[in-house]
Amino acid sequence: MSTGQKTANERRPLATPAELSEYLGVPVATLYQWRHRGLGPKAHKVGRHLRCRWAEVEAWVDQQAVGLVA
């Protein structure tokens, strides 16, 4: 893991859309589009705000892995 990346246990348990955007390298608008389409990591409402558990984000990323053909 690169020096700037933290594991799920080193981060706060819930991620904001801005934090997810930075981590995944996609615009925040893309995260909202994924949510609307039923794609992307599972999100939870905390009051009026969306948050994602880092452990669920990492599990979702692992599920997105595809085999590369050499």
Biopython code that builds the backbone (N, CA, C, O; Angstrom):
import numpy as np
from Bio.PDB.StructureBuilder import StructureBuilder

atoms = [
    (1, "MET", "N", (0.859, -1.175, 0.000)),
    (1, "MET", "CA", (0.000, 0.000, 0.000)),
    (1, "MET", "C", (0.898, 1.229, 0.000)),
    (1, "MET", "O", (1.922, 1.246, 0.682)),
    (2, "SER", "N", (0.525, 2.255, -0.758)),
    (2, "SER", "CA", (1.361, 3.443, -0.835)),
    (2, "SER", "C", (1.333, 4.202, 0.484)),
    (2, "SER", "O", (0.460, 3.985, 1.324)),
    (3, "THR", "N", (2.290, 5.084, 0.649)),
    (3, "THR", "CA", (2.446, 5.796, 1.910)),
    (3, "THR", "C", (1.238, 6.650, 2.264)),
    (3, "THR", "O", (0.877, 6.740, 3.437)),
    (4, "GLY", "N", (0.597, 7.288, 1.267)),
    (4, "GLY", "CA", (-0.534, 8.167, 1.522)),
    (4, "GLY", "C", (-1.835, 7.439, 1.773)),
    (4, "GLY", "O", (-2.794, 8.056, 2.236)),
    (5, "GLN", "N", (-1.905, 6.151, 1.487)),
    (5, "GLN", "CA", (-3.135, 5.380, 1.659)),
    (5, "GLN", "C", (-3.196, 4.809, 3.072)),
    (5, "GLN", "O", (-2.198, 4.315, 3.598)),
    (6, "LYS", "N", (-4.359, 4.882, 3.668)),
    (6, "LYS", "CA", (-4.574, 4.304, 4.986)),
    (6, "LYS", "C", (-5.493, 3.106, 4.842)),
    (6, "LYS", "O", (-6.342, 3.075, 3.951)),
    (7, "THR", "N", (-5.331, 2.123, 5.708)),
    (7, "THR", "CA", (-6.232, 0.980, 5.693)),
    (7, "THR", "C", (-7.544, 1.366, 6.353)),
    (7, "THR", "O", (-7.653, 2.423, 6.975)),
    (8, "ALA", "N", (-8.533, 0.505, 6.211)),
    (8, "ALA", "CA", (-9.851, 0.782, 6.784)),
    (8, "ALA", "C", (-9.765, 0.988, 8.292)),
    (8, "ALA", "O", (-10.502, 1.805, 8.844)),
    (9, "ASN", "N", (-8.884, 0.267, 8.960)),
    (9, "ASN", "CA", (-8.774, 0.382, 10.414)),
    (9, "ASN", "C", (-8.116, 1.683, 10.850)),
    (9, "ASN", "O", (-8.301, 2.104, 11.992)),
    (10, "GLU", "N", (-7.344, 2.338, 9.967)),
    (10, "GLU", "CA", (-6.665, 3.581, 10.318)),
    (10, "GLU", "C", (-7.532, 4.802, 10.035)),
    (10, "GLU", "O", (-7.232, 5.886, 10.536)),
    (11, "ARG", "N", (-8.590, 4.663, 9.254)),
    (11, "ARG", "CA", (-9.476, 5.770, 8.900)),
    (11, "ARG", "C", (-10.643, 5.839, 9.874)),
    (11, "ARG", "O", (-10.886, 4.935, 10.673)),
    (12, "ARG", "N", (-11.355, 6.962, 9.766)),
    (12, "ARG", "CA", (-12.629, 7.028, 10.476)),
    (12, "ARG", "C", (-13.517, 5.948, 9.879)),
    (12, "ARG", "O", (-13.360, 5.625, 8.701)),
    (13, "PRO", "N", (-14.440, 5.377, 10.638)),
    (13, "PRO", "CA", (-15.252, 4.267, 10.136)),
    (13, "PRO", "C", (-16.182, 4.638, 8.982)),
    (13, "PRO", "O", (-16.524, 3.777, 8.172)),
    (14, "LEU", "N", (-16.598, 5.901, 8.891)),
    (14, "LEU", "CA", (-17.514, 6.318, 7.831)),
    (14, "LEU", "C", (-16.839, 7.330, 6.908)),
    (14, "LEU", "O", (-16.150, 8.245, 7.360)),
    (15, "ALA", "N", (-17.051, 7.145, 5.614)),
    (15, "ALA", "CA", (-16.456, 8.020, 4.609)),
    (15, "ALA", "C", (-17.497, 8.965, 4.040)),
    (15, "ALA", "O", (-18.649, 8.579, 3.837)),
    (16, "THR", "N", (-17.097, 10.198, 3.782)),
    (16, "THR", "CA", (-17.955, 11.169, 3.116)),
    (16, "THR", "C", (-17.846, 10.950, 1.608)),
    (16, "THR", "O", (-16.905, 10.305, 1.146)),
    (17, "PRO", "N", (-18.792, 11.476, 0.841)),
    (17, "PRO", "CA", (-18.672, 11.381, -0.614)),
    (17, "PRO", "C", (-17.367, 11.993, -1.144)),
    (17, "PRO", "O", (-16.782, 11.471, -2.092)),
    (18, "ALA", "N", (-16.914, 13.086, -0.541)),
    (18, "ALA", "CA", (-15.660, 13.712, -0.974)),
    (18, "ALA", "C", (-14.468, 12.784, -0.730)),
    (18, "ALA", "O", (-13.574, 12.681, -1.570)),
    (19, "GLU", "N", (-14.458, 12.109, 0.422)),
    (19, "GLU", "CA", (-13.373, 11.172, 0.726)),
    (19, "GLU", "C", (-13.399, 9.987, -0.232)),
    (19, "GLU", "O", (-12.354, 9.538, -0.702)),
    (20, "LEU", "N", (-14.600, 9.481, -0.522)),
    (20, "LEU", "CA", (-14.723, 8.376, -1.465)),
    (20, "LEU", "C", (-14.280, 8.788, -2.858)),
    (20, "LEU", "O", (-13.606, 8.030, -3.555)),
    (21, "SER", "N", (-14.660, 9.987, -3.255)),
    (21, "SER", "CA", (-14.279, 10.505, -4.557)),
    (21, "SER", "C", (-12.767, 10.512, -4.711)),
    (21, "SER", "O", (-12.235, 10.070, -5.729)),
    (22, "GLU", "N", (-12.086, 11.011, -3.705)),
    (22, "GLU", "CA", (-10.626, 11.056, -3.737)),
    (22, "GLU", "C", (-10.036, 9.646, -3.743)),
    (22, "GLU", "O", (-9.124, 9.360, -4.519)),
    (23, "TYR", "N", (-10.544, 8.775, -2.895)),
    (23, "TYR", "CA", (-10.031, 7.412, -2.775)),
    (23, "TYR", "C", (-10.206, 6.621, -4.072)),
    (23, "TYR", "O", (-9.297, 5.910, -4.501)),
    (24, "LEU", "N", (-11.388, 6.750, -4.697)),
    (24, "LEU", "CA", (-11.685, 5.983, -5.908)),
    (24, "LEU", "C", (-11.217, 6.680, -7.183)),
    (24, "LEU", "O", (-11.136, 6.054, -8.240)),
    (25, "GLY", "N", (-10.910, 7.970, -7.088)),
    (25, "GLY", "CA", (-10.456, 8.713, -8.253)),
    (25, "GLY", "C", (-11.561, 9.020, -9.248)),
    (25, "GLY", "O", (-11.328, 9.070, -10.456)),
    (26, "VAL", "N", (-12.766, 9.225, -8.731)),
    (26, "VAL", "CA", (-13.903, 9.580, -9.583)),
    (26, "VAL", "C", (-14.569, 10.825, -9.007)),
    (26, "VAL", "O", (-14.459, 11.078, -7.807)),
    (27, "PRO", "N", (-15.260, 11.610, -9.839)),
    (27, "PRO", "CA", (-15.966, 12.784, -9.320)),
    (27, "PRO", "C", (-17.093, 12.397, -8.357)),
    (27, "PRO", "O", (-17.654, 11.305, -8.454)),
    (28, "VAL", "N", (-17.413, 13.291, -7.440)),
    (28, "VAL", "CA", (-18.510, 13.061, -6.495)),
    (28, "VAL", "C", (-19.805, 12.801, -7.264)),
    (28, "VAL", "O", (-20.611, 11.964, -6.858)),
    (29, "ALA", "N", (-20.008, 13.517, -8.373)),
    (29, "ALA", "CA", (-21.224, 13.332, -9.178)),
    (29, "ALA", "C", (-21.345, 11.886, -9.656)),
    (29, "ALA", "O", (-22.452, 11.354, -9.738)),
    (30, "THR", "N", (-20.229, 11.253, -9.969)),
    (30, "THR", "CA", (-20.248, 9.851, -10.395)),
    (30, "THR", "C", (-20.735, 8.959, -9.267)),
    (30, "THR", "O", (-21.493, 8.019, -9.503)),
    (31, "LEU", "N", (-20.311, 9.241, -8.053)),
    (31, "LEU", "CA", (-20.774, 8.452, -6.902)),
    (31, "LEU", "C", (-22.289, 8.542, -6.756)),
    (31, "LEU", "O", (-22.949, 7.539, -6.486)),
    (32, "TYR", "N", (-22.845, 9.746, -6.935)),
    (32, "TYR", "CA", (-24.297, 9.911, -6.831)),
    (32, "TYR", "C", (-25.016, 9.218, -7.990)),
    (32, "TYR", "O", (-26.104, 8.674, -7.802)),
    (33, "GLN", "N", (-24.425, 9.231, -9.174)),
    (33, "GLN", "CA", (-25.017, 8.513, -10.313)),
    (33, "GLN", "C", (-25.007, 7.011, -10.052)),
    (33, "GLN", "O", (-25.996, 6.327, -10.317)),
    (34, "TRP", "N", (-23.898, 6.498, -9.537)),
    (34, "TRP", "CA", (-23.823, 5.070, -9.215)),
    (34, "TRP", "C", (-24.905, 4.710, -8.204)),
    (34, "TRP", "O", (-25.586, 3.694, -8.351)),
    (35, "ARG", "N", (-25.063, 5.543, -7.177)),
    (35, "ARG", "CA", (-26.073, 5.262, -6.145)),
    (35, "ARG", "C", (-27.461, 5.237, -6.758)),
    (35, "ARG", "O", (-28.257, 4.347, -6.458)),
    (36, "HIS", "N", (-27.760, 6.204, -7.614)),
    (36, "HIS", "CA", (-29.067, 6.284, -8.269)),
    (36, "HIS", "C", (-29.327, 5.041, -9.122)),
    (36, "HIS", "O", (-30.462, 4.570, -9.199)),
    (37, "ARG", "N", (-28.297, 4.515, -9.753)),
    (37, "ARG", "CA", (-28.423, 3.338, -10.620)),
    (37, "ARG", "C", (-28.284, 2.013, -9.870)),
    (37, "ARG", "O", (-28.412, 0.944, -10.467)),
    (38, "GLY", "N", (-28.025, 2.083, -8.570)),
    (38, "GLY", "CA", (-27.864, 0.861, -7.790)),
    (38, "GLY", "C", (-26.485, 0.251, -7.930)),
    (38, "GLY", "O", (-26.301, -0.931, -7.639)),
    (39, "LEU", "N", (-25.516, 1.029, -8.367)),
    (39, "LEU", "CA", (-24.134, 0.582, -8.500)),
    (39, "LEU", "C", (-23.312, 1.195, -7.370)),
    (39, "LEU", "O", (-23.844, 1.948, -6.555)),
    (40, "GLY", "N", (-22.060, 0.888, -7.319)),
    (40, "GLY", "CA", (-21.179, 1.523, -6.337)),
    (40, "GLY", "C", (-21.316, 0.921, -4.961)),
    (40, "GLY", "O", (-22.148, 0.042, -4.734)),
    (41, "PRO", "N", (-20.492, 1.400, -4.038)),
    (41, "PRO", "CA", (-20.523, 0.861, -2.672)),
    (41, "PRO", "C", (-21.817, 1.228, -1.946)),
    (41, "PRO", "O", (-22.451, 2.241, -2.244)),
    (42, "LYS", "N", (-22.183, 0.401, -1.009)),
    (42, "LYS", "CA", (-23.389, 0.623, -0.212)),
    (42, "LYS", "C", (-23.231, 1.895, 0.606)),
    (42, "LYS", "O", (-22.186, 2.121, 1.216)),
    (43, "ALA", "N", (-24.273, 2.727, 0.619)),
    (43, "ALA", "CA", (-24.246, 3.986, 1.367)),
    (43, "ALA", "C", (-25.315, 3.972, 2.451)),
    (43, "ALA", "O", (-26.330, 3.286, 2.333)),
    (44, "HIS", "N", (-25.074, 4.728, 3.490)),
    (44, "HIS", "CA", (-25.991, 4.836, 4.620)),
    (44, "HIS", "C", (-26.343, 6.301, 4.835)),
    (44, "HIS", "O", (-25.494, 7.179, 4.681)),
    (45, "LYS", "N", (-27.597, 6.560, 5.191)),
    (45, "LYS", "CA", (-28.012, 7.919, 5.526)),
    (45, "LYS", "C", (-27.715, 8.164, 7.004)),
    (45, "LYS", "O", (-28.133, 7.399, 7.873)),
    (46, "VAL", "N", (-26.990, 9.238, 7.264)),
    (46, "VAL", "CA", (-26.739, 9.689, 8.630)),
    (46, "VAL", "C", (-27.344, 11.086, 8.687)),
    (46, "VAL", "O", (-26.741, 12.062, 8.242)),
    (47, "GLY", "N", (-28.533, 11.156, 9.238)),
    (47, "GLY", "CA", (-29.283, 12.407, 9.152)),
    (47, "GLY", "C", (-29.626, 12.645, 7.685)),
    (47, "GLY", "O", (-30.262, 11.806, 7.047)),
    (48, "ARG", "N", (-29.206, 13.782, 7.158)),
    (48, "ARG", "CA", (-29.438, 14.077, 5.741)),
    (48, "ARG", "C", (-28.225, 13.757, 4.880)),
    (48, "ARG", "O", (-28.225, 14.041, 3.682)),
    (49, "HIS", "N", (-27.200, 13.174, 5.470)),
    (49, "HIS", "CA", (-25.937, 12.968, 4.777)),
    (49, "HIS", "C", (-25.713, 11.502, 4.429)),
    (49, "HIS", "O", (-26.119, 10.602, 5.164)),
    (50, "LEU", "N", (-25.060, 11.282, 3.292)),
    (50, "LEU", "CA", (-24.685, 9.931, 2.894)),
    (50, "LEU", "C", (-23.288, 9.625, 3.412)),
    (50, "LEU", "O", (-22.386, 10.459, 3.335)),
    (51, "ARG", "N", (-23.126, 8.440, 3.930)),
    (51, "ARG", "CA", (-21.824, 7.981, 4.393)),
    (51, "ARG", "C", (-21.668, 6.516, 3.998)),
    (51, "ARG", "O", (-22.653, 5.790, 3.863)),
    (52, "CYS", "N", (-20.434, 6.095, 3.816)),
    (52, "CYS", "CA", (-20.129, 4.697, 3.498)),
    (52, "CYS", "C", (-19.124, 4.182, 4.518)),
    (52, "CYS", "O", (-18.228, 4.906, 4.950)),
    (53, "ARG", "N", (-19.289, 2.926, 4.893)),
    (53, "ARG", "CA", (-18.309, 2.292, 5.770)),
    (53, "ARG", "C", (-17.098, 1.920, 4.919)),
    (53, "ARG", "O", (-17.247, 1.342, 3.843)),
    (54, "TRP", "N", (-15.898, 2.251, 5.401)),
    (54, "TRP", "CA", (-14.684, 1.959, 4.645)),
    (54, "TRP", "C", (-14.553, 0.468, 4.358)),
    (54, "TRP", "O", (-14.127, 0.086, 3.268)),
    (55, "ALA", "N", (-14.909, -0.368, 5.308)),
    (55, "ALA", "CA", (-14.803, -1.808, 5.090)),
    (55, "ALA", "C", (-15.694, -2.245, 3.930)),
    (55, "ALA", "O", (-15.305, -3.105, 3.140)),
    (56, "GLU", "N", (-16.897, -1.654, 3.821)),
    (56, "GLU", "CA", (-17.801, -1.986, 2.711)),
    (56, "GLU", "C", (-17.267, -1.449, 1.387)),
    (56, "GLU", "O", (-17.433, -2.083, 0.345)),
    (57, "VAL", "N", (-16.623, -0.277, 1.427)),
    (57, "VAL", "CA", (-16.030, 0.287, 0.214)),
    (57, "VAL", "C", (-14.924, -0.638, -0.292)),
    (57, "VAL", "O", (-14.864, -0.950, -1.482)),
    (58, "GLU", "N", (-14.058, -1.071, 0.605)),
    (58, "GLU", "CA", (-12.962, -1.955, 0.197)),
    (58, "GLU", "C", (-13.487, -3.295, -0.299)),
    (58, "GLU", "O", (-12.929, -3.862, -1.238)),
    (59, "ALA", "N", (-14.551, -3.813, 0.314)),
    (59, "ALA", "CA", (-15.157, -5.059, -0.161)),
    (59, "ALA", "C", (-15.740, -4.860, -1.558)),
    (59, "ALA", "O", (-15.607, -5.733, -2.415)),
    (60, "TRP", "N", (-16.383, -3.721, -1.792)),
    (60, "TRP", "CA", (-16.950, -3.418, -3.110)),
    (60, "TRP", "C", (-15.840, -3.319, -4.156)),
    (60, "TRP", "O", (-15.978, -3.845, -5.260)),
    (61, "VAL", "N", (-14.750, -2.652, -3.812)),
    (61, "VAL", "CA", (-13.621, -2.531, -4.737)),
    (61, "VAL", "C", (-13.092, -3.921, -5.079)),
    (61, "VAL", "O", (-12.799, -4.201, -6.242)),
    (62, "ASP", "N", (-12.968, -4.782, -4.091)),
    (62, "ASP", "CA", (-12.490, -6.148, -4.337)),
    (62, "ASP", "C", (-13.416, -6.898, -5.291)),
    (62, "ASP", "O", (-12.947, -7.690, -6.109)),
    (63, "GLN", "N", (-14.720, -6.661, -5.198)),
    (63, "GLN", "CA", (-15.690, -7.328, -6.074)),
    (63, "GLN", "C", (-15.594, -6.835, -7.510)),
    (63, "GLN", "O", (-16.030, -7.524, -8.433)),
    (64, "GLN", "N", (-15.025, -5.647, -7.709)),
    (64, "GLN", "CA", (-14.937, -5.069, -9.047)),
    (64, "GLN", "C", (-13.746, -5.613, -9.840)),
    (64, "GLN", "O", (-13.608, -5.315, -11.026)),
    (65, "ALA", "N", (-12.904, -6.392, -9.208)),
    (65, "ALA", "CA", (-11.706, -6.905, -9.871)),
    (65, "ALA", "C", (-12.080, -7.761, -11.078)),
    (65, "ALA", "O", (-12.991, -8.588, -11.028)),
    (66, "VAL", "N", (-11.354, -7.535, -12.147)),
    (66, "VAL", "CA", (-11.539, -8.329, -13.362)),
    (66, "VAL", "C", (-10.198, -8.927, -13.751)),
    (66, "VAL", "O", (-9.145, -8.344, -13.491)),
    (67, "GLY", "N", (-10.247, -10.078, -14.366)),
    (67, "GLY", "CA", (-9.015, -10.718, -14.808)),
    (67, "GLY", "C", (-8.487, -10.032, -16.060)),
    (67, "GLY", "O", (-9.248, -9.718, -16.976)),
    (68, "LEU", "N", (-7.193, -9.804, -16.092)),
    (68, "LEU", "CA", (-6.567, -9.210, -17.264)),
    (68, "LEU", "C", (-5.989, -10.314, -18.135)),
    (68, "LEU", "O", (-5.368, -11.255, -17.640)),
    (69, "VAL", "N", (-6.199, -10.187, -19.425)),
    (69, "VAL", "CA", (-5.669, -11.168, -20.360)),
    (69, "VAL", "C", (-4.325, -10.657, -20.851)),
    (69, "VAL", "O", (-4.219, -9.534, -21.344)),
    (70, "ALA", "N", (-3.310, -11.482, -20.714)),
    (70, "ALA", "CA", (-1.958, -11.075, -21.139)),
    (70, "ALA", "C", (-1.759, -11.273, -22.623)),
    (70, "ALA", "O", (-0.682, -10.983, -23.146)),
]
sb = StructureBuilder()
sb.init_structure("model")
sb.init_model(0)
sb.init_chain("A")
sb.init_seg("    ")
for serial, (resi, resn, name, xyz) in enumerate(atoms, 1):
    if name == "N":
        sb.init_residue(resn, " ", resi, " ")
    sb.init_atom(name, np.array(xyz, "f"), 0.0, 1.0, " ", f" {name:<3s}", serial, name[0])
structure = sb.get_structure()
